[in-house]
Structures are given as C-alpha cells and as structure tokens.
Amino acid sequence: MEVEEIRVTPWEAEAFVDYNKLIKIFGSRPITESEIELLKSITGELHLMIRRYVFYSHRDFDKFLEAYRSSIKCALYTGRGPSGHTHLGHILPWIFTKWLQDKMGLELFFQMTDDEKFWHSEGGSFEEYNRLAYENILDLAALGLDPAKTHVIIDSEDISFIYPIAVKVAKKITFSTQRAAFGFTDSTNVGMIFYPTLQISVAFLPTHLYGERVEVLIPAGIDQDPYWRIARDMAPSLGYPKPAQIHNKLLPGLGIGGKMSSSKPETAIYTTDSPEIARQKVMKAFTGGQPTAELQRRLGGNPDMCPVFKMFEMLFEEDDEKLTMRYNSCKSGALLCGECKAELADRVARFLKDHQTRRRAAESIIDKYLIRNKFSTPGTSKSKRP
Ligand code: TRP
C-alpha cells in the first residue's frame, strides 16, 4: 500500500492498514520486547492487547514506566467525542486503560468533547452531543473504571478546569501550525480552530491540579497524534512534562475493509444494541472466507483479513492457544465461517447482556465520575482535593 493511500487524521481512519508504515509516517516508535518486559516488571502479567500488539506504537512509554518505577506521580488520559452511542471500536482502548488503572493504581482523566463534536458536525444539536456525553459515561462505568480514580471532564460544563491552562497553550499555537497539523483552511469554523487547545490542555491538567510534576500516558489511536506532537513541543516551555502515548490498532468493522464506524451502523456493534440485533450483525459479517463451503474446505480462509477473526483476536478470545487453533483451522479449511460467526455472536451477545446490566446500574453513580464533584477548579494557582 502506498503511503499516500493511508488516510489517518483525527477525523478519518481505516483499519487493515500497514501499521509499520503508519509508524514511519507519524514518526512514533514500535512497541518492542523491551517496553513489554518493563511493563511486565510492574504489572506481573500482560494484557492480551499487549501480547498481541494491539497496542503497537508509542512515544516515551518506556520513560513513563521508568518514571512510575521511580515513584514519580503518574496518570492516564484519554477521551471521546460523544457523537453517538459507543461501539466496540471505542471501548477497545478503554478496556486496556482500565487494566492499566487496576494494575498500576492510576487516576484517569477522561475528556468528553461535546463542543468538538458539535463544531465538527454538519447538523446535530449541541444539546444532543452534551446528552450523549452522559450516555457515554455509562459505558465507562459499565467497563468497571474506578469512580474514585476516573475523572470525567465534559468540555462545555467543566471548562473552568481547563481554561487557565488553555489560555497559555493557545498563545503557543499559531494558525500556520494548526493548518499544517490538521489541514484546516480559511473556511474551517473558529470553534474547530480553537479546539486543539482544549484537547492539549487536558494533558497538562494533572500537573496543574496536583501542583507537582505528573507524568501522563495517553492510550488512544494514532490518529490523535497531531495533538500530542504540538503538546510535546510546547510542554517544556510551559513547565509541564511531555505526555507519553501508546497507540492501538483500529477494530475493523463487520463490513468489507474499514474501521468499525458510526458512519456504517450495520457493521458496528453498539453497547446499546440488543444482544439479538448484535447477533444478526455478526451473522451478516463479511469474512476472510471463500464464496462456498466447498471452496473453503479446499482452500481455507484468510483470518488476517477477516473482521470476525480480528474481533476474537483483539477483544473476545483471552486464551492464546485457542486463538491459534482458530487461526489454523480457518486457514486449513476445517472451520467454516458460519460456525466461527455463530461462536463470535454468542460471545458478543453474552458481553452485551452483562455490559447492559452494569450500564443500567451505573445510572445512579454517574455523578461519582464527574471531575466537578471531586476537585475544586484550580484557577491560576494550586488546588487540593476537598
Ligand atoms: N478528539 C477525540 C475524538 O474525536 C476525543 C478526545 C479528547 C481524545 N481528548 C482525547 C481521544 C484524548 C483520545 C485521547 O474522539
């Protein structure tokens, strides 16, 4: 695949891309044995998304882990533009983030960018994006993120937490930097032009809130990288540590090529889909299989290009040996797609049933996740937890 063909920006990205090429284009570093060993020395075991290189690329992950080992205060940061209900592609990095939170005892700062989504959208009311931010928090809760350690910032309502930082960040960013990093033009609305300031500011919020150096790790897709490049450039001059990053591969959608995306809802599994609907979507999935069972038996399938196999690999099959068996029996033609899809449909349906029970239970504890209920606004000086 030619470099020019890979389109990965904060607003469009594909799955099944050549991730080594992405690393070259973005100038990040591959996650290697040495970072994995370092992580293992802290966590004792490895999450499947690390074992299988679902997280494949990083900036300063090693430095972040070293800082943690030397007892420097560390925190996690990630976020979401609440443009709709959450699907499995969205929760993939959150599942890993929760694992890091549990294993390392880290606080997580989570930004809900209702403003960004409104500025970026063609239609859609602002009130609706704000409402969806609260809907999406239910998913964080259902995944088990610790309410005492997870602090959600809803941009439009919690701006006073970030604005004192944003004032300084904005002064360091010129329009020409923005143009080059995000491809903005003269007809881009000024909300979008200001927005990167807010996403960058949250990377500095932990240090600002605690009044001491806090190293920040951002688990996210590499499409968010332009923000962090700018953040890292300006961090020293503002007295903040450079945020570290780890990048996850995108979960493919159930259609032909492409990431799981809300623009193709029939190929995305939403956390709010009924288990029955989800089952139907899986059964209709495009696969790496042959057109007929007879050909499949003879030639075998192609799990490397199959969204159904990827769902097992990236999310649903914890057991490495079972995953390898599935891979081999697909390739050999012993496993037919119908059977494989039915197994995935069962896993997905079970996951959704449990997730939805926890999601409903979370409605009464949503307040415990909101930063405004836990910290006082820092203003321009230090603040403490109440
Ligand atoms: N811009 C992101 C989106 O469109 C949302 C976001 C805000 C984010 N802060 C983040 C994503 C930090 C990852 C990490 O979805």
Residues whose N, C-alpha, C, O or C-beta is under 5 A from the ligand:
A	BS01	LIG	P10 Y77 T78 G79 R80 G81 Q111 T113 Q199 P219 A220 Q224
